[in-house]
């Protein structure tokens, strides 16, 4: 009998023979094949880039050496070997010395040709994808803006009347009653202060933006902290000296970072408390902003990181909502105001938190105008002035 006829490749009409390995290497998705004893049988070029290892290094590796023991990927592998078909886990954090912190979607599937072998694919989620869900907190900010405008009009006038009446009663009251009238006045003042803080959210006038040296902003806030609420904190400043100027309002940006660094200083332990300030330029970071058809380029990243206890998981989706706070005496308006100011300045804010590490990251647009001469310290081509704890 002759040999069975081979099926003709329907895609071979162009006369080009394409190897399957070449196709896998062309994918942006990392692909790995894990053997029954957890050794790597195959890794494509994207997997080399993801794990920052050469193919020869990966060929000698075990999946156990590439991932932390607590990684949920091991459970995916176990379920597939237990008889599951393809299974996907979204939002898995890869956190290793080689990969750094990356957010990926992982799919595990059985490779039927090789017993107990598992195919893993890693689809890295973009920075915009990670932050996109955070943009929804702007709806909450718009809600409080309308509410604050109403409260300013409807509440402050009656409060003035109540306080005036309490002052009149105090003049003819005995000592015991005077204590009560003073309590009424104090509580009225407290409510008035809260309403005035909320009034900031109703300000809708366009901001006066211009080129801002973000390193000068950060250094000013650091000096304020070192001489006040952050005396117990060790500050580390890791600045990119080639960073172009930010487009924004300088005073508002000072308010943003003063709030974030104050929160960080209050969160870190009194012994060995560290706040890390970092600036960097990120290529290709674009966002489809709410209410706009175009994509906005936000290449300037500023991160504020602390070694505090972290934010409880149940609080993390609501950190920028008004009246949400982890502080015993906090009003819950600080981060909501930060979110509004960052948005007004054309940027976005996000955060991630684990025990022992909380990081707020702000992405801002680049200014099209040059810095004034007096602000050139730390501008493009000029190193920022070294400060205590700087990495230069």
ZAPA-355311 format. One line per 5 residues: number of its first residue (from 1); for each residue y, x, z of N, C-alpha, C, CB. Coordinates in steps of 0.05 Angstrom, whole numbers. Glycine has a CB too. Layout:
NUM> Y/X/Z/Y/X/Z/Y/X/Z/Y/X/Z | ...
end
This chain:
1> -24/17/0/0/0/0/25/17/0/0/-19/25 | 44/9/-15/69/24/-15/86/19/10/85/18/-40 | 106/35/13/124/31/36/140/5/33/143/55/40 | 145/-9/56/161/-34/54/189/-27/44/162/-48/81 | 199/-45/28/225/-41/17/246/-44/39/231/-61/-6
6> 265/-25/39/287/-26/59/308/-46/50/300/2/63 | 318/-61/70/338/-81/64/364/-66/56/343/-100/88 | 376/-76/35/400/-63/26/424/-71/44/406/-72/-3 | 440/-51/51/463/-56/67/484/-71/51/475/-29/77 | 491/-96/59/509/-112/43/537/-100/41/511/-140/54
11> 544/-81/60/570/-69/60/571/-41/46/580/-66/89 | 550/-35/32/548/-8/20/559/-7/-9/520/2/20 | 571/-29/-18/581/-30/-45/602/-9/-52/591/-57/-51 | 617/0/-31/638/19/-36/627/47/-37/659/17/-14 | 602/51/-33/590/77/-34/596/95/-10/599/91/-59
16> 604/84/12/611/99/36/590/93/58/639/92/47 | 577/115/68/557/111/89/570/116/116/533/131/84 | 572/96/132/585/97/158/565/98/180/605/74/162 | 565/119/196/547/121/219/557/102/242/545/150/229 | 538/89/256/546/72/279/562/87/300/521/60/292
21> 555/113/304/570/128/324/599/131/317/558/155/327 | 605/133/291/633/136/282/648/110/287/634/143/252 | 635/88/284/647/62/290/654/60/319/629/39/281 | 635/67/337/640/66/366/662/85/374/614/72/381 | 664/108/362/685/127/369/712/118/359/678/154/357
26> 713/100/340/738/90/330/749/68/348/736/80/302 | 733/57/365/741/35/383/760/45/405/717/21/395 | 779/28/412/796/35/435/782/27/461/822/21/433 | 760/12/460/745/4/484/725/26/491/731/-23/479 | 725/33/516/705/53/525/677/41/527/713/65/553
31> 658/54/515/630/45/514/612/66/526/621/37/485 | 594/58/545/575/76/557/548/63/559/585/86/585 | 527/78/556/500/68/560/488/82/584/482/72/534 | 478/67/603/467/77/628/437/74/628/480/63/653 | 422/95/634/393/94/634/383/81/659/381/122/631
36> 356/77/661/344/65/684/348/81/709/314/62/680 | 351/108/707/357/124/731/386/131/734/341/150/729 | 403/114/721/432/115/724/445/140/711/440/115/753 | 431/153/693/443/175/678/456/164/653/422/197/671 | 476/178/642/490/169/618/474/178/594/518/181/617
41> 467/157/577/453/162/552/473/165/529/433/140/546 | 496/153/532/516/154/510/543/147/521/508/134/487 | 564/160/510/592/154/516/608/158/491/602/171/540 | 625/139/484/642/143/460/668/158/467/648/116/447 | 685/162/447/709/178/451/728/165/471/723/183/425
46> 729/138/471/747/124/489/738/128/518/749/95/482 | 711/130/522/700/135/549/708/163/559/670/131/549 | 708/182/540/716/209/547/745/209/557/714/228/523 | 762/194/543/791/193/551/794/178/578/807/179/529 | 779/156/581/782/140/605/775/156/630/765/115/604
51> 752/171/629/743/186/652/751/215/652/712/184/653 | 768/222/632/779/249/630/758/271/632/800/254/652 | 736/267/617/714/286/616/705/289/587/690/278/634 | 695/313/580/685/318/554/657/304/551/682/348/548 | 648/301/527/623/288/522/600/305/534/618/283/492
56> 602/331/533/581/348/544/580/345/575/585/377/537 | 604/342/587/604/337/616/593/310/623/633/340/626 | 599/290/608/588/263/613/558/262/609/602/242/595 | 548/278/589/519/278/583/503/288/607/514/295/559 | 515/304/624/501/315/647/506/298/672/509/344/652
61> 522/277/670/531/262/693/514/238/699/560/254/690 | 517/228/723/505/203/731/528/183/736/487/206/757 | 524/157/732/545/138/738/553/139/767/535/110/730 | 535/148/784/541/149/813/563/170/819/516/155/829 | 565/191/801/585/211/806/612/205/793/575/238/795
66> 612/184/776/637/177/762/652/156/777/630/167/735 | 639/140/793/652/117/806/648/119/837/640/91/796 | 667/108/852/664/107/881/641/88/888/690/98/895 | 628/93/910/604/78/918/610/48/922/592/89/943 | 636/42/928/643/14/933/650/-2/907/666/12/952
71> 648/11/884/657/-2/859/639/-26/853/656/18/836 | 652/-49/845/637/-73/838/620/-69/812/655/-96/834 | 625/-47/797/610/-42/773/580/-39/779/621/-18/758 | 574/-27/802/545/-23/809/531/-50/812/543/-7/835 | 546/-70/823/534/-97/825/529/-109/798/552/-115/843
76> 547/-105/779/543/-115/752/518/-103/740/567/-108/734 | 514/-77/743/490/-63/733/465/-75/746/492/-33/738 | 466/-79/772/443/-90/786/436/-118/776/449/-91/817 | 457/-135/771/452/-162/762/440/-162/734/478/-179/762 | 449/-144/717/438/-143/690/409/-134/691/454/-124/672
81> 403/-115/707/375/-106/709/357/-127/722/373/-80/725 | 370/-145/737/355/-167/750/350/-190/731/369/-177/774 | 358/-188/706/352/-209/687/376/-224/676/335/-229/699 | 400/-217/685/424/-230/675/430/-220/646/449/-225/693 | 442/-238/630/451/-229/604/479/-216/608/453/-254/584
86> 494/-214/587/520/-201/590/537/-215/611/535/-201/563 | 550/-199/628/567/-209/650/593/-192/650/552/-207/677 | 615/-206/655/641/-193/654/655/-196/681/658/-205/631 | 668/-175/689/685/-175/713/713/-167/705/673/-156/736 | 732/-185/711/760/-180/704/775/-167/727/773/-206/695
91> 794/-150/719/812/-139/740/799/-119/759/824/-160/755 | 780/-103/749/767/-82/765/785/-58/767/739/-75/754 | 789/-48/791/806/-24/795/789/1/794/822/-25/821 | 795/18/774/783/45/774/802/64/789/778/55/744 | 792/76/810/809/93/826/793/118/833/819/79/852
96> 794/138/816/781/164/820/801/186/815/755/166/802 | 795/211/824/813/233/819/817/238/789/802/258/831 | 797/232/773/799/236/744/814/214/729/771/239/732 | 808/189/736/820/166/722/847/159/733/802/143/722 | 852/164/759/875/153/773/870/123/777/901/158/756
101> 891/108/784/888/80/788/892/65/761/907/69/809 | 871/52/752/873/37/727/860/10/730/860/52/703 | 870/-10/717/860/-37/718/845/-43/693/882/-58/723 | 819/-50/695/802/-54/671/786/-79/673/783/-30/667 | 779/-90/651/758/-111/649/732/-97/641/766/-134/629
106> 711/-103/655/685/-89/651/664/-110/643/676/-74/676 | 649/-104/621/627/-121/614/601/-104/615/630/-132/585 | 581/-115/627/554/-102/629/534/-120/614/545/-98/658 | 518/-107/597/498/-122/580/473/-106/579/510/-128/552 | 450/-120/577/424/-105/575/421/-93/547/401/-123/581
111> 408/-70/545/401/-58/520/371/-62/517/409/-28/518 | 363/-82/502/335/-91/501/317/-69/490/333/-116/485 | 327/-52/473/310/-31/461/302/-10/481/325/-18/438 | 317/-7/503/311/13/524/308/-1/550/333/36/525 | 284/-2/563/280/-16/587/299/-8/609/251/-12/597
116> 312/-28/622/331/-24/645/356/-8/637/317/-10/667 | 360/-3/612/385/10/604/407/-12/603/382/24/576 | 431/-4/610/454/-23/611/477/-11/595/463/-28/640 | 489/-28/578/513/-20/563/538/-30/578/512/-32/534 | 556/-11/584/581/-18/598/604/-14/579/585/0/623
121> 621/-34/577/646/-31/562/670/-35/580/647/-52/538 | 690/-18/577/714/-19/594/738/-25/576/717/8/609 | 751/-47/581/775/-54/567/799/-51/586/774/-83/555 | 815/-30/581/837/-25/599/859/-46/595/848/3/595 | 869/-57/617/890/-76/615/917/-61/614/890/-95/639
126> 934/-71/597/960/-57/593/978/-61/617/974/-68/567 | 999/-45/619/1018/-48/640/1031/-75/639/1040/-26/639 | 1037/-84/614/1050/-111/611/1031/-132/621/1058/-116/582 | 1005/-129/616/985/-149/625/984/-150/655/958/-143/613 | 986/-126/668/985/-125/697/1009/-139/710/984/-97/707
131> 1032/-137/697/1057/-148/708/1063/-176/699/1080/-130/702 | 1050/-185/678/1057/-210/666/1056/-233/686/1039/-216/643 | 1035/-234/703/1033/-256/721/1054/-255/743/1005/-256/734 | 1066/-231/747/1087/-229/767/1113/-242/758/1092/-199/774 | 1117/-245/731/1141/-256/721/1144/-286/729/1142/-253/691
136> 1122/-298/736/1123/-326/744/1139/-331/769/1095/-338/747 | 1143/-310/786/1158/-314/810/1187/-319/804/1156/-289/829 | 1196/-315/779/1224/-321/772/1229/-351/773/1231/-309/745 | 1208/-367/768/1211/-395/770/1219/-403/799/1186/-410/761 | 1206/-390/818/1212/-395/846/1241/-387/852/1192/-381/865
141> 1249/-365/841/1277/-356/845/1297/-375/834/1281/-328/833 | 1291/-386/810/1309/-406/799/1310/-431/816/1300/-413/770 | 1287/-439/828/1287/-462/845/1305/-458/869/1258/-468/854 | 1303/-435/882/1319/-430/906/1349/-427/898/1310/-405/920 | 1355/-419/873/1382/-417/865/1395/-445/865/1384/-405/836
146> 1380/-465/854/1391/-492/854/1393/-503/882/1372/-510/837 | 1373/-497/899/1373/-507/926/1396/-494/942/1347/-501/940 | 1401/-468/938/1423/-455/953/1450/-466/945/1422/-425/948 | 1454/-472/920/1479/-484/912/1483/-511/925/1480/-487/881 | 1462/-527/927/1464/-553/940/1470/-549/970/1438/-568/937
151> 1456/-530/983/1460/-526/1012/1488/-516/1018/1439/-506/1023 | 1498/-499/1001/1525/-489/1006/1546/-511/1006/1533/-468/985 | 1541/-531/989/1560/-553/987/1556/-574/1008/1558/-566/959 | 1530/-580/1013/1524/-603/1031/1520/-596/1060/1499/-616/1021 | 1516/-571/1066/1509/-563/1094/1531/-549/1108/1484/-545/1094
156> 1546/-531/1094/1566/-515/1108/1589/-531/1119/1577/-494/1089 | 1597/-552/1106/1619/-568/1116/1611/-583/1142/1628/-589/1096 | 1588/-596/1143/1580/-609/1169/1577/-588/1191/1555/-624/1165 | 1567/-564/1184/1564/-544/1205/1590/-536/1218/1551/-519/1192 | 1611/-535/1202/1637/-528/1213/1646/-550/1233/1658/-525/1191
161> 1641/-575/1226/1648/-597/1244/1632/-596/1270/1643/-624/1230 | 1606/-590/1268/1589/-588/1292/1599/-566/1310/1560/-583/1284 | 1606/-543/1298/1615/-520/1315/1642/-527/1328/1617/-495/1297 | 1660/-540/1313/1686/-547/1324/1683/-566/1348/1704/-559/1303 | 1664/-586/1345/1660/-605/1366/1648/-591/1391/1641/-627/1357
166> 1631/-572/1387/1619/-557/1409/1640/-541/1424/1596/-539/1400 | 1659/-530/1409/1681/-515/1422/1699/-533/1438/1698/-500/1400 | 1705/-557/1428/1721/-576/1444/1706/-584/1469/1727/-601/1427 | 1680/-590/1467/1665/-598/1491/1664/-575/1512/1636/-605/1483 | 1664/-551/1502/1662/-528/1521/1687/-526/1539/1659/-502/1505
171> 1710/-534/1529/1735/-531/1545/1734/-548/1570/1759/-539/1528 | 1721/-571/1570/1720/-588/1593/1693/-590/1607/1729/-615/1586 | 1675/-573/1599/1647/-574/1610/1644/-556/1634/1627/-567/1588 | 1625/-563/1651/1618/-545/1674/1602/-522/1664/1603/-560/1696 | 1596/-503/1682/1583/-478/1673/1556/-483/1660/1579/-460/1697
176> 1541/-502/1670/1514/-508/1659/1516/-519/1631/1498/-527/1677 | 1536/-538/1627/1540/-550/1601/1552/-530/1581/1557/-574/1603 | 1569/-511/1591/1580/-491/1574/1558/-474/1561/1600/-474/1589 | 1537/-469/1577/1515/-453/1566/1502/-468/1542/1493/-448/1588 | 1501/-494/1544/1489/-510/1522/1508/-510/1498/1484/-539/1532
181> 1534/-513/1503/1553/-513/1480/1553/-486/1466/1581/-520/1490 | 1550/-464/1481/1548/-438/1468/1523/-435/1452/1550/-416/1489 | 1501/-448/1462/1476/-447/1448/1479/-462/1421/1453/-460/1464 | 1493/-485/1421/1498/-500/1397/1514/-483/1377/1513/-526/1403 | 1535/-469/1387/1551/-453/1369/1535/-430/1357/1575/-442/1384
186> 1518/-417/1374/1502/-395/1364/1483/-404/1342/1487/-382/1387 | 1470/-427/1347/1451/-437/1327/1465/-446/1301/1435/-461/1339 | 1489/-457/1304/1504/-464/1280/1511/-439/1264/1530/-479/1287 | 1519/-418/1278/1526/-392/1265/1502/-381/1251/1537/-372/1285 | 1478/-384/1264/1454/-373/1251/1447/-388/1226/1430/-375/1271
191> 1450/-415/1226/1444/-431/1202/1464/-424/1181/1444/-461/1209 | 1490/-421/1188/1511/-415/1169/1505/-388/1155/1538/-415/1182 | 1496/-368/1171/1490/-342/1160/1467/-344/1140/1483/-322/1182 | 1447/-360/1147/1424/-363/1129/1433/-376/1103/1402/-380/1142 | 1450/-397/1104/1460/-410/1080/1476/-390/1063/1477/-434/1088
196> 1493/-373/1076/1509/-354/1062/1491/-333/1047/1528/-340/1080 | 1469/-326/1060/1450/-308/1047/1437/-321/1023/1429/-299/1067 | 1432/-347/1025/1420/-361/1003/1440/-365/980/1409/-388/1012 | 1466/-365/986/1486/-369/965/1484/-348/944/1513/-370/977 | 1475/-324/952/1473/-302/932/1455/-311/909/1461/-277/946
201> 1435/-327/914/1417/-335/892/1430/-353/872/1392/-349/904 | 1452/-367/880/1464/-386/861/1485/-372/843/1478/-408/876 | 1490/-346/848/1509/-332/831/1497/-328/803/1517/-305/844 | 1509/-340/783/1498/-339/756/1516/-325/736/1494/-367/746 | 1539/-313/746/1556/-299/728/1542/-274/717/1583/-291/742
206> 1547/-267/692/1534/-243/681/1543/-218/696/1541/-239/651 | 1524/-199/700/1531/-176/716/1546/-156/698/1505/-162/726 | 1561/-139/712/1576/-117/698/1558/-93/697/1603/-111/712 | 1544/-90/674/1525/-68/671/1537/-44/657/1500/-78/656 | 1525/-21/662/1534/3/649/1513/25/654/1561/12/659
211> 1518/49/644/1499/71/649/1499/79/678/1505/95/631 | 1475/82/689/1472/89/718/1453/113/721/1462/65/734 | 1461/132/736/1444/155/743/1426/146/766/1460/181/751 | 1401/139/760/1384/127/780/1377/147/802/1358/116/767 | 1378/173/796/1372/193/817/1394/193/838/1369/220/804
216> 1419/189/829/1441/188/849/1438/163/866/1468/187/834 | 1429/141/855/1425/117/870/1403/122/891/1416/94/852 | 1381/133/883/1359/138/901/1367/158/923/1334/149/886 | 1381/179/916/1389/199/936/1409/187/956/1401/223/923 | 1426/169/947/1445/157/966/1430/139/986/1466/140/950
221> 1411/123/976/1395/106/993/1379/123/1013/1377/88/977 | 1368/145/1003/1352/163/1021/1369/174/1043/1339/186/1005 | 1394/182/1036/1411/193/1057/1418/172/1078/1437/204/1045 | 1423/147/1069/1428/126/1088/1404/122/1106/1434/99/1073 | 1380/122/1095/1356/119/1111/1352/141/1130/1332/116/1092
226> 1355/166/1121/1351/189/1139/1369/190/1163/1354/215/1123 | 1393/177/1160/1412/177/1182/1412/151/1197/1440/182/1171 | 1392/134/1192/1391/108/1206/1362/99/1210/1406/87/1191 | 1354/78/1196/1329/66/1201/1305/83/1193/1327/39/1187 | 1309/104/1178/1286/121/1169/1286/148/1181/1287/123/1139
231> 1297/152/1205/1297/178/1218/1269/189/1222/1312/177/1244 | 1250/171/1227/1223/180/1233/1206/185/1208/1210/159/1251 | 1218/182/1184/1202/182/1159/1206/208/1145/1210/158/1141 | 1184/218/1132/1186/241/1114/1189/230/1086/1161/260/1117 | 1211/237/1073/1216/228/1045/1207/249/1025/1246/220/1042
236> 1194/240/1004/1187/257/982/1200/246/957/1156/260/979 | 1216/262/943/1228/253/918/1216/269/895/1259/257/919 | 1204/255/877/1192/267/853/1205/255/828/1160/262/852 | 1226/270/819/1243/260/798/1237/273/771/1272/263/805 | 1238/257/750/1237/268/723/1265/277/714/1225/247/702
241> 1270/303/713/1298/311/707/1308/304/680/1300/341/711 | 1290/297/661/1299/290/634/1304/260/631/1279/299/614 | 1303/245/653/1305/216/651/1333/208/641/1299/203/678 | 1334/191/620/1360/181/611/1372/161/630/1358/169/583 | 1398/155/627/1410/136/646/1399/108/643/1440/135/641
246> 1399/94/665/1389/66/667/1412/48/659/1378/59/695 | 1406/25/647/1426/5/642/1425/-16/665/1422/-9/614 | 1447/-18/680/1448/-37/702/1474/-35/717/1424/-32/720 | 1474/-50/740/1497/-50/757/1491/-32/781/1505/-79/767 | 1507/-11/785/1501/10/804/1499/-2/833/1522/32/804
251> 1519/-18/841/1519/-29/868/1495/-47/873/1545/-45/873 | 1487/-63/852/1464/-80/856/1438/-64/858/1462/-100/833 | 1436/-42/842/1412/-26/843/1410/-11/870/1412/-5/821 | 1433/-3/882/1433/8/909/1422/-13/928/1461/17/917 | 1430/-38/926/1421/-59/943/1391/-63/940/1435/-85/937
256> 1381/-62/916/1352/-65/911/1336/-43/925/1346/-64/881 | 1343/-18/921/1327/4/932/1332/8/962/1334/30/917 | 1355/0/971/1360/0/1000/1341/-20/1014/1389/-7/1007 | 1337/-43/1002/1319/-63/1013/1290/-53/1012/1322/-89/998 | 1282/-42/989/1254/-33/986/1248/-10/1005/1249/-25/957
261> 1266/10/1007/1261/33/1024/1263/25/1053/1281/55/1018 | 1280/6/1060/1281/-3/1088/1254/-16/1096/1304/-23/1093 | 1244/-33/1077/1218/-45/1082/1196/-24/1085/1210/-65/1059 | 1197/-4/1068/1177/17/1069/1179/33/1096/1180/37/1046 | 1203/39/1105/1207/53/1130/1197/37/1154/1236/61/1134
266> 1201/11/1152/1191/-6/1174/1161/-9/1174/1205/-34/1172 | 1149/-5/1151/1120/-8/1149/1104/16/1157/1112/-16/1120 | 1115/40/1153/1100/65/1157/1097/70/1187/1113/89/1144 | 1076/85/1196/1073/92/1224/1096/111/1233/1046/105/1229 | 1102/110/1259/1123/127/1270/1114/156/1269/1131/119/1298
271> 1089/161/1270/1078/188/1267/1067/191/1239/1056/194/1289 | 1076/212/1225/1066/218/1198/1072/196/1177/1036/222/1199 | 1095/182/1181/1103/162/1161/1115/176/1137/1124/143/1173 | 1107/168/1113/1116/180/1088/1125/158/1068/1093/197/1075 | 1148/163/1056/1158/146/1034/1162/164/1010/1185/131/1042
276> 1149/157/988/1150/173/964/1165/158/943/1120/179/954 | 1187/172/932/1203/160/911/1198/176/885/1233/161/918 | 1192/162/864/1184/175/839/1198/162/815/1154/176/835 | 1207/178/796/1217/167/771/1201/179/748/1248/173/768 | 1199/163/726/1183/172/703/1192/156/679/1153/170/708
281> 1187/168/655/1191/155/630/1164/146/619/1206/173/609 | 1161/120/612/1136/110/602/1140/100/573/1126/87/620 | 1126/113/555/1129/106/526/1115/79/521/1118/128/509 | 1126/64/503/1112/40/493/1109/17/511/1086/48/484 | 1125/16/533/1123/-7/552/1143/-28/542/1129/2/581
286> 1132/-50/532/1148/-72/522/1138/-98/533/1148/-73/491 | 1157/-117/538/1150/-142/550/1162/-165/534/1159/-143/579 | 1147/-187/533/1158/-212/523/1169/-227/547/1136/-229/508 | 1196/-226/549/1209/-238/573/1211/-268/570/1237/-225/577 | 1210/-282/592/1213/-311/591/1240/-320/578/1212/-323/619
291> 1238/-339/559/1261/-349/545/1271/-332/522/1283/-352/564 | 1255/-312/515/1263/-294/493/1240/-291/474/1272/-267/503 | 1246/-291/448/1226/-287/427/1220/-258/422/1234/-301/402 | 1239/-240/429/1235/-212/424/1222/-198/448/1262/-199/417 | 1211/-174/443/1199/-158/464/1219/-137/473/1173/-145/454
296> 1221/-134/499/1241/-117/512/1228/-90/519/1254/-130/536 | 1242/-68/512/1232/-42/518/1242/-34/546/1241/-21/497 | 1223/-29/565/1230/-21/592/1216/5/599/1222/-44/613 | 1227/27/590/1212/53/593/1217/68/619/1220/70/570 | 1237/60/635/1244/75/658/1231/63/683/1275/77/662
301> 1213/79/695/1197/69/718/1206/83/743/1167/73/713 | 1211/67/764/1218/78/790/1198/66/810/1248/72/798 | 1184/83/825/1164/73/844/1172/81/872/1136/83/837 | 1168/63/891/1172/69/919/1146/64/933/1195/50/932 | 1134/85/944/1107/83/955/1108/91/985/1087/101/940
306> 1093/77/1001/1092/84/1030/1063/84/1039/1108/64/1047 | 1058/97/1062/1031/99/1073/1028/80/1097/1025/128/1082 | 1040/57/1095/1037/37/1116/1010/23/1114/1059/16/1114 | 1006/2/1130/979/-11/1131/973/-28/1107/978/-28/1155 | 993/-34/1090/988/-50/1066/993/-79/1071/959/-47/1057
311> 992/-95/1050/998/-124/1051/971/-139/1051/1016/-133/1027 | 968/-159/1068/944/-175/1069/939/-187/1041/946/-196/1091 | 913/-188/1032/907/-199/1006/918/-227/1001/878/-198/1001 | 917/-244/1022/926/-272/1018/956/-274/1015/917/-288/1042 | 971/-253/1021/1000/-253/1018/1009/-242/991/1012/-238/1041
316> 992/-227/978/1001/-211/955/1012/-227/932/979/-193/946 | 1001/-251/927/1010/-267/904/1036/-281/910/989/-287/897 | 1046/-279/935/1070/-294/943/1092/-276/954/1063/-315/964 | 1090/-250/950/1109/-231/962/1137/-236/953/1100/-203/956 | 1141/-245/928/1168/-249/918/1178/-278/920/1170/-240/889
321> 1162/-295/933/1170/-323/937/1190/-324/960/1146/-341/943 | 1210/-342/958/1229/-345/980/1215/-355/1006/1251/-364/973 | 1225/-346/1028/1215/-353/1055/1187/-344/1061/1217/-383/1058 | 1177/-325/1046/1151/-313/1051/1156/-285/1063/1133/-312/1026 | 1146/-280/1087/1151/-254/1100/1128/-247/1118/1177/-255/1116
326> 1124/-221/1121/1104/-210/1140/1116/-201/1166/1088/-188/1126 | 1143/-203/1168/1157/-194/1191/1160/-217/1212/1185/-183/1184 | 1158/-210/1237/1160/-230/1258/1187/-244/1257/1155/-217/1285 | 1209/-230/1252/1235/-242/1252/1248/-242/1225/1253/-227/1272 | 1232/-239/1204/1243/-238/1177/1249/-266/1166/1224/-224/1159
331> 1269/-267/1148/1276/-293/1136/1260/-298/1110/1306/-293/1130 | 1248/-278/1098/1233/-281/1074/1250/-283/1049/1217/-306/1076 | 1276/-274/1051/1293/-275/1028/1298/-248/1015/1320/-287/1036 | 1290/-226/1029/1296/-199/1020/1283/-193/993/1286/-179/1039 | 1257/-196/990/1243/-190/965/1250/-210/943/1213/-188/969
336> 1255/-235/951/1263/-255/931/1290/-247/919/1265/-283/944 | 1308/-237/936/1334/-227/926/1330/-202/908/1353/-221/949 | 1313/-184/917/1307/-160/901/1297/-169/873/1286/-142/915 | 1279/-188/873/1268/-197/847/1289/-209/829/1246/-219/852 | 1308/-224/841/1329/-236/825/1348/-214/814/1346/-255/843
341> 1355/-195/831/1373/-174/821/1360/-157/799/1381/-155/845 | 1335/-150/803/1321/-135/782/1320/-151/756/1292/-128/791 | 1314/-176/758/1314/-193/734/1342/-195/721/1304/-220/740 | 1363/-198/737/1390/-199/727/1398/-173/713/1410/-205/750 | 1386/-151/721/1392/-125/709/1373/-119/686/1390/-103/730
346> 1358/-139/677/1341/-136/653/1314/-123/658/1356/-121/633 | 1306/-120/683/1281/-107/689/1259/-125/700/1286/-84/708 | 1237/-113/708/1216/-127/721/1207/-111/745/1192/-133/702 | 1195/-124/765/1185/-111/789/1157/-120/794/1203/-117/814 | 1140/-102/803/1112/-108/810/1105/-91/834/1093/-102/785
351> 1083/-98/846/1073/-81/868/1043/-83/869/1085/-90/895 | 1031/-63/882/1002/-63/888/999/-51/916/985/-47/867 | 980/-62/931/978/-54/959/949/-53/967/993/-73/977 | 942/-31/980/916/-27/993/921/-16/1021/897/-8/976 | 902/-18/1038/905/-6/1065/913/24/1062/880/-8/1081
356> 936/31/1074/945/58/1074/963/65/1050/922/76/1074 | 968/46/1032/984/52/1008/995/26/996/968/68/987 | 1022/24/996/1035/2/982/1056/14/963/1049/-17/1003 | 1056/5/938/1073/16/918/1088/-6/903/1057/33/897 | 1115/-5/904/1131/-23/888/1141/-7/864/1156/-34/905
361> 1139/-19/840/1147/-6/815/1167/-24/801/1122/0/797 | 1189/-12/794/1210/-26/779/1213/-13/751/1237/-25/794 | 1212/-29/731/1216/-20/703/1243/-30/694/1193/-30/685 | 1260/-12/684/1287/-18/676/1293/-9/648/1307/-5/695 | 1312/-22/635/1319/-14/607/1336/12/607/1334/-36/593
366> 1335/26/585/1351/50/582/1378/43/571/1336/70/563 | 1399/57/582/1426/52/573/1430/64/545/1446/64/593 | 1446/50/529/1453/60/503/1479/77/504/1457/37/483 | 1492/77/528/1516/92/531/1511/117/548/1538/75/545 | 1526/138/543/1523/162/560/1534/158/588/1536/187/546
371> 1526/175/606/1537/174/633/1565/185/634/1519/190/652 | 1582/175/651/1608/188/656/1604/216/666/1625/171/675 | 1624/233/662/1621/262/669/1615/265/699/1646/277/662 | 1628/248/716/1624/251/745/1596/243/754/1644/234/760 | 1580/230/736/1553/222/743/1532/239/729/1548/193/736
376> 1540/261/717/1521/276/701/1501/292/718/1536/296/684 | 1504/294/744/1485/308/761/1459/292/761/1495/311/790 | 1437/304/750/1412/290/749/1408/275/723/1409/271/771 | 1428/277/704/1426/264/679/1409/280/659/1454/258/667 | 1405/271/634/1389/286/615/1399/314/612/1389/272/589
381> 1381/333/614/1387/361/611/1398/374/637/1407/364/590 | 1401/359/658/1411/370/684/1392/362/706/1440/361/690 | 1382/381/721/1364/375/743/1378/360/765/1351/400/753 | 1365/341/779/1378/328/801/1381/348/824/1362/303/810 | 1401/343/841/1405/362/864/1381/361/882/1430/354/879
386> 1368/384/888/1346/384/906/1353/373/933/1334/412/909 | 1335/358/945/1340/346/972/1315/350/988/1347/316/970 | 1317/344/1014/1295/348/1033/1270/334/1023/1303/338/1060 | 1249/349/1019/1223/338/1010/1221/335/980/1219/311/1023 | 1240/344/965/1238/341/936/1216/358/925/1264/349/923
391> 1203/348/904/1185/364/888/1200/372/863/1158/348/881 | 1205/398/860/1221/407/837/1206/428/822/1248/418/846
end
